[in-house]
Amino acid sequence: MKIWFDVLTPKQLLFFEPMINRIKKNHTILCTSRDYNQATQLAKIRNLKLVIIGKHGGSKRHDKLNASLRRAKLLAIRIKKFSPDITISFCSPEAARVSYGLNIVHICFSDSPHAKAVMRLVIPLVQKLLIPWIIPKKEFVKFGINIKNIIQYRAIDAAIIAKRKIPKNGKKLAKGSKRKMILVRVEEEYASYSSKKRPAIPIIKEIIKNFRNEEIVVMARYTSQVRYLEQTFGKKIRVLNEVVDSKILLENTHIFVGSGGTMTAESALLGIPTISYNAVPNIIEAYLVRKKLVIRETNPKQIVISIRKILVSSNLEIKKKSKKILDSMEDPYPVLVKTMKSVLK
């Protein structure tokens, strides 16, 4: 069997990696991506071969549209030649359009019904949709898929990412000091669902003011964010300007402050004290807050109060609870295999 994976982001790469490694033992695999530094550099770290077709569209609507149209055209040529039996993606708009046009069965994963623009483009065209069990199926039905074609698995996607192993040759994070590390992840700015308000900036300012004796590390997503952070804060913080494996980072982190996305969930499931400033409200983040694995706080001064409490606590309870929840989550790979067999009957 021939299977095409379209892998667009670091999250998708880390989520699909174990599935790809298992499937390729018995089937012919093509893994495509786009020219997007965050994904291509991580692929090198994780030793995953990607065929780069097209590029990331940036933040502007017109640029996004043009990049997507050009990429779909280039993919159509490559995929017609490869002739896969099944397409697997994390709701890639280009994979959906090309698969539909070439009559290829398309199985999608998604945990992001809040990404409405992508959902509208993809969901009506897919044959099967696989989602975490905590997301109600009705959240996706409204985008144009029959409820019987939605399959739930008992895990959140960050669990698969959190369970991965770090390769021996994986790039280690050079530690700047022996101080406790407060890691801040800035919000996604380029996605269509994102706010452009930069909520992380006042949080970083407040952390700098109150924790001069700790190491404050800020993880950006784009070159423009790196430049802005360096210009704004100078040497008061350490800005990560290279792609590193998030698990290596988190293993060196004492407190994580994230926007509520996948890395927030990964941090929480690894037992790291985690604060979410909830830049993009979503069902996964709400679940982790309910389970008391994540503290949700949007006020910078209140975030500082939470950090102070964490720094003087052993945090053993959260480590036990996170391990129990992580261990309880299933591997979605068997669910995918069963779904593949069902659509090819």
Secondary structure, 3 states (H helix, E strand, C coil): CEEEEECCCHHHHHHHHHHHHHHCCCCEEEEEEEECHHHHHHHHHCCCCCEEEEECCCCCHHHHHHHHHHHHHHHHHHHHHHCCCEEEECCCHHHHHHHHHCCCEEEEECCCCCCHHHHHHHHHHCCEEEEECCCCCHHHHCCCCCHHHEEEECCCHHHHHHCCCCCCCCCCCCCCCCCCEEEEECCCCCCCCCCCCCCHHHHHHHHHHHCCCCEEEEECCCHHHHHHHHHHHHHHCEEECCCCCHHHHHHCCCEEEECCCHHHHHHHHCCCCEEECCCCCCHHHHHHHHCCCEEECCCHHHHHHHHHHHHCCCCHHHHHHHHHHHHHCCCCHHHHHHHHHHHCC
